Amino acid sequence: MSDIDALNIPKLSLPRIVIVGGGFGGVALAKKLSKKKEVQVVLLDKNNYHTFQPLLYQVSTGGLEPDSIAYPIRKILQDYSNFYFRLAEVQQVRPESKVIVTNIGQLSYDYLVIAAGSTTNFFGNTEIELNGMAMKTIPQSLNLRSLILENFEQALLTDDLHERDALMNFVIVGGGPTGVELAGALAEIKKGILPKDYPDLDTRRAQINLVQSGDRILKGMSDNASKKAEDFLESLGVNIWKNTRVTTYDGKTALTKTELKFEAATLVWAAGVKGVPIAGLDAKEILAGGNRLKVNEFNQVIGHDRIFAIGDIACMQTDATPQGHPMMAQPAIQQGRNLGENLLRLVHDEAMEPFVYKDKGSMATVGRNKAVVDLKHYKFQGVFAWFIWMFIHLFFLIGFRNRVVVFVNWVYNYVRFDREARLIIRPYQRDYSLFKNQKTL
Ligand SMILES: Cc1cc2nc3c(=O)[nH]c(=O)nc-3n(C[C@H](O)[C@H](O)[C@H](O)COP(=O)(O)OP(=O)(O)OC[C@H]3O[C@@H](n4cnc5c(N)ncnc54)[C@H](O)[C@@H]3O)c2cc1C
């Protein structure tokens, strides 16, 4: 077996389409293609599961177990005979020889699709990256869940009031849907769960600070949605700091551009994402802002006929979308489906159809009975919006079991005002010596 066949995938006479990433885009594309007999589909992912990122915040806050928002990629596509999955991290692309290099060997392709998503963007602030928490993957969400609980356990052990307050305080940087949803969930925990779990702590002193650099939260949504989400958060006791930019965080003190500073043991960075270019496809001229790959209207990477990119990693700059499409699930899914059709057209020597994004609207939830929904012609907030939010999330979750488990959990949590997955399964190692003997707190 030559090195190029190291992944043990039969070389057929069919064109081989290699997809990097089993997220929203990669799975939508693989589903479209794998039904067809005229191509061989190989999907590579560094994890053997698909992650439903919109519900990561519920894992971080003990509302859901991680396995209810993850799903085995092999299971999603197990009924397709010309489909191959390999657990592999793609490290390099060699377009001149149509080969990719992975941690388990090399693989040749006829068409390559990069659907590798994005990572947290700390905008070069290494101190925040080192000391703050990201929430982009399941392991990161479990780290955050552990840290939150460990901080409260630690708060019980100190009789220094300043230290105790800092251990119970939260700073969430970024007022987009992720920041808003996390802040709302933490506020509900503070109200309904902490007083019962920690009767010997004055948990009313815990502060949840949502910090937004711009002048409104949910800036991608309508003014109404943004205003209503603010009202909802304030009614839950969240402090919203607008026009405030966090500049550093050493693990205990977050400084801002103004005099304002926060003493908090938990800082969650939800202020942006960026692409992670793969070596060989990282030339300056093909990278747009946020390290995304510039693609044409067919999702073809600029200058590479046989390489495509979809989802978060792709930046399709058009008059309507000068910054590319929003880094959200819908553009990834729709690009995956469109590219599936186009690759089949290519194989049949037919002309490709350009991608046209159908914006289905956006939504965010703040907590029980509180959500905001912006559809094209109809915008609404409150209880109905909250039910719509739940329905849509259940609908897009992959796997019947996961839908049932999440639904049952939500009903249980609603009826019992509880979140029972507050478990430190995988301790997060925090250096608590940082918090000792602080005179400045
Ligand atoms: C906390 C959070 C909340 C969100 N909430 C919403 C929401 O409410 N609504 C919404 O529409 N969007 C939301 N998003 C955004 C949405 O999840 C992304 O836009 C979407 O996942 C992008 O899909 P994708 O297919 O491009 O990438 P992803 O779904 O991120 O998938 C990328 C895949 O590539 C794999 N991969 C990466 N690099 C490699 C490599 N080198 N080799 C092999 N495999 C690799 C990864 O393991 C992953 O499985 C949220 C994101 C986060 C983090």
The ligand as an SDF file (V2000), in Angstrom:
LIG
                    3D

 53 58  0  0  0  0  0  0  0  0999 V2000
  -21.7460   28.6560   21.2130 C   0  0  0  0  0  0  0  0  0  0  0  0
  -22.2490   28.7680   19.7950 C   0  0  0  0  0  0  0  0  0  0  0  0
  -23.5790   29.0390   19.5570 C   0  0  0  0  0  0  0  0  0  0  0  0
  -24.0580   29.1440   18.2580 C   0  0  0  0  0  0  0  0  0  0  0  0
  -25.3940   29.3970   18.0620 N   0  0  0  0  0  0  0  0  0  0  0  0
  -25.8650   29.4390   16.8020 C   0  0  0  0  0  0  0  0  0  0  0  0
  -27.2570   29.6320   16.5830 C   0  0  0  0  0  0  0  0  0  0  0  0
  -28.0340   29.7690   17.5270 O   0  0  0  0  0  0  0  0  0  0  0  0
  -27.6930   29.6400   15.2980 N   0  0  0  0  0  0  0  0  0  0  0  0
  -26.8440   29.4750   14.2370 C   0  0  0  0  0  0  0  0  0  0  0  0
  -27.2970   29.4660   13.0960 O   0  0  0  0  0  0  0  0  0  0  0  0
  -25.5410   29.3180   14.4220 N   0  0  0  0  0  0  0  0  0  0  0  0
  -25.0260   29.2910   15.6740 C   0  0  0  0  0  0  0  0  0  0  0  0
  -23.6900   29.1080   15.8710 N   0  0  0  0  0  0  0  0  0  0  0  0
  -22.8060   29.0460   14.6920 C   0  0  0  0  0  0  0  0  0  0  0  0
  -22.8550   27.6970   14.0050 C   0  0  0  0  0  0  0  0  0  0  0  0
  -22.6880   26.6700   14.9390 O   0  0  0  0  0  0  0  0  0  0  0  0
  -21.7730   27.6580   12.9480 C   0  0  0  0  0  0  0  0  0  0  0  0
  -21.9680   28.7160   12.0530 O   0  0  0  0  0  0  0  0  0  0  0  0
  -21.8080   26.3370   12.1910 C   0  0  0  0  0  0  0  0  0  0  0  0
  -21.4740   25.2880   13.0570 O   0  0  0  0  0  0  0  0  0  0  0  0
  -20.8520   26.3760   11.0120 C   0  0  0  0  0  0  0  0  0  0  0  0
  -20.9330   25.1430   10.3480 O   0  0  0  0  0  0  0  0  0  0  0  0
  -19.6630   24.5620    9.5860 P   0  0  0  0  0  0  0  0  0  0  0  0
  -20.1160   23.3180    8.9180 O   0  0  0  0  0  0  0  0  0  0  0  0
  -19.0310   25.6140    8.7820 O   0  0  0  0  0  0  0  0  0  0  0  0
  -18.6160   24.2240   10.7410 O   0  0  0  0  0  0  0  0  0  0  0  0
  -18.7760   23.3750   12.0710 P   0  0  0  0  0  0  0  0  0  0  0  0
  -20.1800   23.0280   12.3470 O   0  0  0  0  0  0  0  0  0  0  0  0
  -18.0220   24.1230   13.1020 O   0  0  0  0  0  0  0  0  0  0  0  0
  -17.9960   22.0270   11.7370 O   0  0  0  0  0  0  0  0  0  0  0  0
  -16.6320   22.0130   11.4270 C   0  0  0  0  0  0  0  0  0  0  0  0
  -16.1260   20.5780   11.5830 C   0  0  0  0  0  0  0  0  0  0  0  0
  -14.8060   20.5060   11.0510 O   0  0  0  0  0  0  0  0  0  0  0  0
  -13.9930   19.7110   11.8910 C   0  0  0  0  0  0  0  0  0  0  0  0
  -12.6240   20.1270   11.6440 N   0  0  0  0  0  0  0  0  0  0  0  0
  -12.1030   21.3650   11.8370 C   0  0  0  0  0  0  0  0  0  0  0  0
  -10.8260   21.3950   11.4500 N   0  0  0  0  0  0  0  0  0  0  0  0
  -10.5230   20.1470   11.0050 C   0  0  0  0  0  0  0  0  0  0  0  0
   -9.3540   19.5660   10.4670 C   0  0  0  0  0  0  0  0  0  0  0  0
   -8.2240   20.2550   10.2720 N   0  0  0  0  0  0  0  0  0  0  0  0
   -9.3880   18.2520   10.1620 N   0  0  0  0  0  0  0  0  0  0  0  0
  -10.5180   17.5260   10.3450 C   0  0  0  0  0  0  0  0  0  0  0  0
  -11.6630   18.0410   10.8280 N   0  0  0  0  0  0  0  0  0  0  0  0
  -11.6660   19.3430   11.1480 C   0  0  0  0  0  0  0  0  0  0  0  0
  -14.5230   19.9980   13.2880 C   0  0  0  0  0  0  0  0  0  0  0  0
  -14.2190   18.9500   14.1810 O   0  0  0  0  0  0  0  0  0  0  0  0
  -16.0240   20.1240   13.0330 C   0  0  0  0  0  0  0  0  0  0  0  0
  -16.6830   18.8930   13.1830 O   0  0  0  0  0  0  0  0  0  0  0  0
  -23.1790   28.9870   17.1600 C   0  0  0  0  0  0  0  0  0  0  0  0
  -21.8370   28.7130   17.4000 C   0  0  0  0  0  0  0  0  0  0  0  0
  -21.3740   28.6020   18.6970 C   0  0  0  0  0  0  0  0  0  0  0  0
  -19.9270   28.3050   18.9460 C   0  0  0  0  0  0  0  0  0  0  0  0
  1  2  1  0
  2  3  1  0
  2 52  2  0
  3  4  2  0
  4  5  1  0
  4 50  1  0
  5  6  2  0
  6  7  1  0
  6 13  1  0
  7  8  2  0
  7  9  1  0
  9 10  1  0
 10 11  2  0
 10 12  1  0
 12 13  2  0
 13 14  1  0
 14 15  1  0
 14 50  1  0
 15 16  1  0
 16 17  1  0
 16 18  1  0
 18 19  1  0
 18 20  1  0
 20 21  1  0
 20 22  1  0
 22 23  1  0
 23 24  1  0
 24 25  2  0
 24 26  1  0
 24 27  1  0
 27 28  1  0
 28 29  2  0
 28 30  1  0
 28 31  1  0
 31 32  1  0
 32 33  1  0
 33 34  1  0
 33 48  1  0
 34 35  1  0
 35 36  1  0
 35 46  1  0
 36 37  1  0
 36 45  1  0
 37 38  2  0
 38 39  1  0
 39 40  1  0
 39 45  2  0
 40 41  1  0
 40 42  2  0
 42 43  1  0
 43 44  2  0
 44 45  1  0
 46 47  1  0
 46 48  1  0
 48 49  1  0
 50 51  2  0
 51 52  1  0
 52 53  1  0
M  END
$$$$
